[in-house]
């Protein structure tokens, strides 16, 4: 692959910055396998609800996840193909 000075990696760089936190990586890895509501996420990770909600907001703002309302609950899922591929790479055998 040659150097391409016209390619803008701004969006990818922003996503990588957001994913640079271990908790957010755990959340995204889990959401790649199943849609979850915030309660399920904080119970699985053993974190306060407020902490999980803050991380979800950052992930949502960068277009990595989306929430779908189901009554009073919101179910989150990874919608970024770029991030899904990154998680696959992280889970691949070395």
C-alpha positions as CSV (number, residue, x, y, z in Angstrom):
1,X,0.0,0.0,0.0
2,X,1.4,3.3,-1.0
3,X,1.2,6.5,1.0
4,X,-1.9,8.5,0.1
5,X,-1.8,12.1,1.1
6,X,-5.4,12.6,-0.1
7,X,-6.9,10.0,2.2
8,X,-8.5,11.6,5.3
9,X,-8.5,9.2,8.3
10,X,-10.2,11.7,10.6
11,X,-13.3,9.6,11.3
12,X,-11.2,6.4,11.9
13,X,-8.8,8.3,14.2
14,X,-11.7,9.6,16.3
15,X,-13.2,6.1,16.6
16,X,-9.8,4.7,17.6
17,X,-9.4,7.4,20.3
18,X,-12.8,6.5,21.7
19,X,-11.9,2.8,21.6
20,X,-8.7,3.6,23.5
21,X,-10.4,3.0,26.8
22,X,-10.5,-0.7,28.1
23,X,-14.1,-0.3,29.4
24,X,-15.3,1.0,26.0
25,X,-13.5,-1.9,24.3
26,X,-15.3,-4.4,26.6
27,X,-18.6,-2.8,25.9
28,X,-18.1,-2.8,22.1
29,X,-16.8,-6.4,22.1
30,X,-19.9,-7.5,24.0
31,X,-22.3,-5.5,21.8
32,X,-20.7,-7.2,18.7
33,X,-22.1,-10.5,19.9
34,X,-25.5,-9.3,21.1
35,X,-27.8,-6.3,21.5
36,X,-28.1,-5.3,25.2
37,X,-29.7,-2.7,27.4
38,X,-27.7,-0.6,29.8
39,X,-28.7,-2.7,32.8
40,X,-27.4,-5.9,31.2
41,X,-24.1,-4.2,30.4
42,X,-23.5,-2.8,33.8
43,X,-24.5,-6.1,35.5
44,X,-22.1,-8.1,33.3
45,X,-19.2,-5.7,33.7
46,X,-19.8,-4.9,37.4
47,X,-19.8,-1.2,36.9
48,X,-22.0,1.6,38.1
49,X,-24.9,2.4,35.7
50,X,-23.8,6.0,35.4
51,X,-20.3,4.9,34.3
52,X,-21.7,2.6,31.6
53,X,-24.2,5.3,30.4
54,X,-21.3,7.8,30.0
55,X,-19.3,5.3,27.9
56,X,-22.4,4.5,25.8
57,X,-23.0,8.2,25.1
58,X,-19.4,8.6,23.8
59,X,-19.7,5.5,21.6
60,X,-23.0,6.7,20.3
61,X,-21.7,10.2,19.6
62,X,-19.0,8.8,17.4
63,X,-21.4,6.6,15.4
64,X,-20.0,3.3,16.8
65,X,-23.2,2.1,18.4
66,X,-26.9,3.0,18.1
67,X,-29.8,2.5,20.5
68,X,-33.2,1.2,19.6
69,X,-36.0,2.0,22.0
70,X,-38.2,-0.9,23.1
71,X,-40.8,0.5,25.5
72,X,-38.8,2.0,28.4
73,X,-35.6,0.2,27.5
74,X,-33.0,1.1,24.9
75,X,-31.1,-1.8,23.3
76,X,-27.7,-1.0,22.0
77,X,-25.8,-2.6,19.1
78,X,-22.6,-1.9,17.1
79,X,-23.4,-0.3,13.8
80,X,-19.9,0.6,12.6
81,X,-18.5,-2.0,10.2
82,X,-15.0,-0.6,10.8
83,X,-15.3,-1.2,14.6
84,X,-16.8,-4.7,14.0
85,X,-13.8,-5.6,12.0
86,X,-11.4,-4.2,14.6
87,X,-13.1,-6.4,17.3
88,X,-12.8,-9.4,15.0
89,X,-9.0,-8.7,14.6
90,X,-8.6,-8.3,18.4
91,X,-10.3,-11.7,18.9
92,X,-8.4,-13.5,16.2
93,X,-5.8,-16.1,17.2
94,X,-2.2,-14.7,16.9
